[in-house]
Amino acid sequence: MNASPYAVQFSPTAARQTRKLSVKQRKLVLRVCDALAINPRPPGATKIHGMTGLYRESVQGLRLVYKIDEQSIVLLFVSPT
């Protein structure tokens, strides 16, 4: 049974961008995704104005943009800040 209230999915673009990161950065992205599955609106996450359900979070030089749906989070892209 999954203890997280949200399922995290990667868009094809986010998956491709994540594969290009260093091992350390990939582990960081996965840790952030695990945390987002529990709390999709953590302190530091910013709602993107004008876009329904879109948020961004910057963590250690990486910017993650994700969309919150009813019970899932879709990571749209990952880029260096």
TILO-663916 format. One record per residue: residue in three letters; z negated, x, y negated of N, C-alpha, C, O, CB in turn. Coordinates in steps of 0.2 Angstrom, whole numbers, padded with zeros to 4 digits, always signed. Each point is the difference from the previous one (the first is absolute). Glycine has a CB too. Layout:
% TILO-663916
ALAZXYZXYZXYZXYZXY ...
This chain:
% TILO-663916
MET+0000+0004+0006+0000-0004-0006+0000+0004-0006-0004+0005-0001-0002-0014+0007 ASN+0010+0008-0011+0001+0004-0006-0006-0002-0005+0000-0006-0002+0013+0006+0004 ALA-0017+0004-0004-0005-0001-0005+0002-0001-0007-0004-0002-0004-0004+0008+0012 SER+0014-0004-0009+0002+0000-0007+0003-0007-0002+0004-0003+0004-0001+0015-0004 PRO-0004-0015-0006+0002-0006-0001+0008+0000-0002+0003-0005+0001-0014+0002-0005 TYR+0014+0009+0002+0007+0000-0001+0003+0005+0004-0002+0005+0002+0000-0007-0014 ALA+0008+0000+0014+0005+0005+0004+0004+0004-0005+0003-0003-0005-0003-0005+0015 VAL+0000+0014-0009+0004+0005-0005+0007+0001+0004+0000+0003+0005-0010+0002-0011 GLN+0015-0006+0002+0007+0002+0003+0004+0004-0005-0002+0000-0006+0002-0011+0012 PHE+0004+0015-0004+0004+0005-0004+0007-0003-0001+0003-0002+0005-0010+0012-0001 SER+0010-0010-0010+0007-0002-0001+0004+0006+0003-0003+0005+0000+0000-0013-0010 PRO+0009+0007+0012+0004+0006+0002+0000+0005-0005+0000+0006+0002+0007-0014+0004 THR-0007+0007-0013+0000+0005-0005-0006+0004+0000+0000+0006+0000+0008-0013-0007 ALA-0014+0003+0007-0006+0004+0001-0001+0004+0006-0003+0005-0001-0002-0015-0006 ALA+0007+0007+0013+0000+0004+0006+0004+0007-0001-0003+0005+0002+0001-0016+0005 ARG+0008+0010-0010+0004+0006-0001-0004+0005-0004+0000+0006+0001+0011-0013+0001 GLN-0013+0005-0008-0003+0004-0005-0007+0003+0003-0001+0006-0002+0006-0013-0007 THR-0008+0003+0013-0007+0003+0003+0002+0006+0005-0004+0005+0000-0002-0016-0002 ARG+0011+0010+0006+0002+0005+0005+0002+0007-0004-0001+0005+0003+0005-0014+0005 LYS-0002+0008-0014+0002+0006-0004-0006+0004-0003+0001+0006-0002+0010-0011-0001 LEU-0017+0002+0003-0006+0003-0003-0002+0005+0005+0001+0001+0006-0004-0011-0012 SER-0002+0015+0003-0003+0004+0004-0005-0003+0005-0002-0006-0001+0003+0015-0008 VAL-0003-0006+0014-0005-0003+0005-0006-0002-0004-0003-0006+0002+0007+0013+0008 LYS-0007-0003-0014-0006-0002-0004+0001-0006-0004-0004-0005+0000+0001+0017-0001 GLN+0009-0013-0002+0002-0006-0005+0001-0006+0005-0003-0005-0002+0008+0013-0007 ARG-0002-0007+0015+0001-0006+0004-0007-0002+0002-0001-0006+0001+0012+0010+0003 LYS-0016+0000-0002-0006-0002+0002-0004-0004-0005-0003-0005+0001+0002+0015+0006 LEU+0002-0007-0014-0003-0004-0005+0003-0007-0001-0004-0005-0001+0002+0016-0005 VAL+0009-0012+0007+0003-0006-0001-0003-0005+0005-0001-0006-0001+0011+0012-0003 LEU-0011-0003+0011-0002-0004+0005-0008-0003-0001-0002-0005+0001+0010+0011+0007 ARG-0012-0001-0011-0007-0002-0002+0000-0005-0005-0004-0005+0000+0000+0017+0003 VAL+0009-0011-0008+0000-0005-0006+0002-0007+0003-0003-0005-0002+0006+0014-0006 CYS+0002-0009+0013+0002-0006+0003-0006-0004+0004+0000-0006+0000+0012+0011+0000 ASP-0015-0001+0003-0006-0002+0004-0005-0004-0005-0003-0005+0002+0004+0014+0007 ALA-0002-0005-0014-0005-0003-0005+0003-0006-0003-0004-0005-0002+0000+0016-0001 LEU+0010-0012+0001+0004-0006-0003-0001-0005+0005+0000-0006-0002+0008+0013-0004 ALA-0008-0006+0013+0000-0005+0005-0007-0004-0001+0000-0006+0002+0008+0012+0006 ILE-0013-0003-0010-0007-0003-0001+0000-0003-0007-0003-0005-0001-0002+0014+0009 ASN+0007-0005-0013-0001-0002-0007+0007+0001-0004+0001+0006-0002-0014-0004+0002 PRO+0017-0006+0000+0007+0001-0003+0000+0001-0008+0005+0002-0003+0000-0009+0013 ARG-0011+0005-0013+0000+0001-0007-0006+0004-0002-0005-0002-0003+0010-0009+0002 PRO-0005+0018+0003-0006+0004-0001+0000+0002-0008+0005+0000-0003-0004+0004+0015 PRO-0007-0001-0014+0000+0002-0007+0005+0006+0000+0001+0004+0004-0013-0007-0005 GLY+0016+0003-0004+0005+0005-0001+0007-0002+0001+0005+0002-0002-0013+0006+0005 ALA+0009-0014+0001+0006-0003+0001+0002-0004-0006-0004-0003-0003+0002+0003+0016 THR+0008+0000-0015+0003-0003-0006+0005-0006+0002+0005+0002+0003-0008+0009-0010 LYS+0002-0017+0005+0005-0005+0001+0006+0002-0005-0001+0002-0006-0008-0011+0009 ILE+0015+0008+0000+0006+0001-0004+0002-0006-0003+0001-0005+0003+0003+0014+0005 HIS-0005-0009-0015+0001-0006-0004+0007-0003+0001+0005+0004+0000-0013+0000-0008 GLY+0009-0010+0008+0006-0003+0001+0003-0001+0007+0005-0003+0001-0003+0007-0012 MET-0006-0001+0016+0003+0000+0007-0006-0003+0004-0006+0003+0000+0013+0007-0002 THR-0006-0016+0005-0005-0003+0004-0002+0004+0006+0004+0001+0004+0001-0012-0008 GLY-0011+0012+0005-0003+0003+0005+0001+0008+0001-0001+0003+0005+0002-0014+0000 LEU+0002+0014-0010+0002+0007+0001-0006+0004-0004-0002-0001-0005+0014-0001+0005 TYR-0014+0008+0004-0005+0004-0003+0002+0007+0001+0004+0002+0004-0013-0010-0001 ARG+0006+0013-0007+0001+0007+0001-0006+0003+0000-0005-0002-0003+0016+0002-0002 GLU-0011+0006+0009-0006+0004+0000+0002+0007+0000+0004+0002+0004-0011-0011+0002 SER+0003+0013-0010+0002+0007+0000-0006+0004+0003-0006-0001-0002+0013+0000-0008 VAL-0005+0005+0015-0005+0004+0004+0002+0007+0001+0005+0001+0003-0009-0011+0003 GLN+0000+0015-0009+0002+0007+0001+0007+0002-0001+0003+0003+0005-0013-0003+0003 GLY+0013-0002-0013+0007+0001-0002+0005-0004+0004+0006+0002-0001-0010+0009-0001 LEU+0002-0016+0005+0005-0005+0003-0001-0007-0003-0005-0002-0001+0005+0009+0012 ARG+0006-0010-0012+0000-0007-0002+0002-0005+0005+0005+0002+0003-0003+0002-0015 LEU-0006-0008+0014+0002-0005+0005+0001-0007-0003-0005-0002-0004-0002+0008+0013 VAL+0012-0009-0008+0001-0007-0002+0000-0005+0006+0004+0002+0005+0003+0003-0015 TYR-0010-0010+0009-0001-0005+0006+0000-0007-0002-0002-0001-0006-0004+0010+0012 LYS+0008-0013-0002+0000-0008-0001-0006-0003+0005+0000+0002+0006+0013-0002-0010 ILE-0017-0004+0001-0005-0004+0004+0003-0007+0001+0001-0004-0004-0011+0011-0001 ASP+0011-0008+0012+0002-0007+0002-0006-0003+0002-0006+0002-0001+0018+0001+0004 GLU-0012-0009+0001-0006-0004+0002-0004+0004+0004-0006+0001-0002+0013-0011+0002 GLN-0005+0013+0006-0004+0004+0004+0003+0007+0001-0002+0003+0005-0003-0013+0000 SER+0009+0012-0009+0003+0007+0002+0001+0003-0007+0001-0003-0005+0005-0001+0015 ILE-0005+0011-0009+0002+0004-0006+0006+0004+0002+0000+0003+0005-0012-0002-0009 VAL+0017-0001+0000+0006+0004+0001+0000+0006-0005+0001-0001-0006+0005-0010+0010 LEU-0006+0017-0001+0001+0006-0004+0007+0000-0002+0004+0001+0004-0014+0005+0001 LEU+0012-0006-0011+0007+0000-0002+0003+0007-0001+0005+0001+0002-0007-0012-0008 PHE-0002+0015+0002+0002+0007+0000-0006+0005-0002-0005-0002-0003+0016-0002+0000 VAL-0010+0010+0004-0004+0005-0001+0003+0006-0004+0006+0002+0002-0012-0005+0009 SER+0004+0005-0016+0003+0005-0004-0005+0005-0003-0006-0002-0002+0016-0006+0000 PRO-0008+0014+0000-0004+0004-0004-0001-0002-0007+0005-0003-0002-0002+0013+0009 THR-0009-0010-0010-0001-0002-0007+0003+0005-0005-0001-0001-0006-0009-0006+0010 
